[in-house]
Amino acid sequence: MAAIGLGIALFVATNLDDIFILLVFYADPRFRPGRIVAGTYLGMAALVLISAVAALVALVIPPAYVKLLGLIPIALGIKSLIDRDDDDDEEQRARRAQPSALVIAAVTIANGGDNIGVYTPVFATRPVYETTIIVVVFAVMTALWCGFAHWLVNHPTLGAPIRRYGHRILPFVLIGVGVMVMLS
């Protein structure tokens, strides 16, 4: 039970900001829910794997390299601003090429420097069975996070403003995430 509680606490503490990123992804009609979920799982799996490897070899990734990951969401945000055509209606935007799950995974990884920094020492100091339980909790929490964000975007009252403005703020959220990663 302690490992489950620790897993929940670790996930919430390191992924609270991700709920807002998921909201803007779900609000943008170019991003399909299945790709958002797949990309989020790919990104989380990569963060867990990096943390596990770092814990196994007792090697901490130099902060300067982790900060460079901030360039990924900045580039994606700038590209989104450049590609935006304000004259398009929602239907035309939805018909454009669908971003892949790898875009969401890249943003999840770039925003996950704190995840690596927190998960690595936990994985290094816990027995394998506890680490396994924590990773399973992360998988369940990722599903809950994705489901909650999807529910909010489709909520009868809350969803309309999120859908109306979410796709417009996505580039700025991505750029902001990138800047925060580089400055942290």
FENQUI-V590419 format. One record per residue. N is the residue number from 1. PHI is phi in whole degrees, -180 to 180 (* if undefined). Layout:
BEGIN
n & phi
N & PHI
N & PHI
END
This chain:
BEGIN
n & phi
1 & *
2 & -64
3 & -66
4 & -65
5 & -61
6 & -63
7 & -61
8 & -64
9 & -62
10 & -61
11 & -64
12 & -62
13 & -63
14 & -97
15 & -127
16 & -60
17 & -69
18 & -67
19 & -63
20 & -71
21 & -66
22 & -62
23 & -58
24 & -72
25 & -65
26 & -65
27 & -76
28 & -87
29 & -65
30 & -73
31 & -97
32 & -86
33 & -53
34 & -62
35 & -72
36 & -64
37 & -63
38 & -61
39 & -66
40 & -65
41 & -66
42 & -61
43 & -64
44 & -65
45 & -62
46 & -64
47 & -64
48 & -66
49 & -63
50 & -60
51 & -65
52 & -66
53 & -64
54 & -62
55 & -68
56 & -66
57 & -98
58 & 53
59 & -114
60 & -98
61 & -65
62 & -57
63 & -55
64 & -62
65 & -73
66 & -63
67 & -64
68 & -65
69 & -61
70 & -62
71 & -67
72 & -64
73 & -66
74 & -63
75 & -63
76 & -65
77 & -66
78 & -65
79 & -61
80 & -65
81 & -66
82 & -67
83 & -75
84 & -69
85 & -126
86 & -63
87 & -79
88 & -71
89 & -92
90 & -60
91 & -65
92 & -66
93 & -62
94 & -68
95 & -81
96 & -61
97 & -54
98 & -79
99 & -62
100 & -82
101 & -62
102 & -66
103 & -64
104 & -65
105 & -61
106 & -62
107 & -67
108 & -61
109 & -67
110 & -61
111 & -86
112 & -104
113 & -58
114 & -67
115 & -60
116 & -61
117 & -63
118 & -88
119 & -69
120 & -56
121 & -67
122 & -66
123 & -63
124 & -73
125 & -108
126 & -109
127 & -65
128 & -57
129 & -65
130 & -68
131 & -62
132 & -62
133 & -61
134 & -61
135 & -65
136 & -64
137 & -60
138 & -59
139 & -64
140 & -66
141 & -66
142 & -63
143 & -62
144 & -64
145 & -61
146 & -63
147 & -64
148 & -64
149 & -64
150 & -63
151 & -62
152 & -61
153 & -65
154 & -100
155 & -64
156 & -58
157 & -96
158 & -78
159 & -66
160 & -58
161 & -66
162 & -64
163 & -67
164 & -67
165 & -110
166 & -58
167 & -68
168 & -76
169 & -93
170 & -52
171 & -59
172 & -73
173 & -64
174 & -61
175 & -62
176 & -62
177 & -61
178 & -61
179 & -64
180 & -62
181 & -62
182 & -71
183 & -88
184 & -79
END
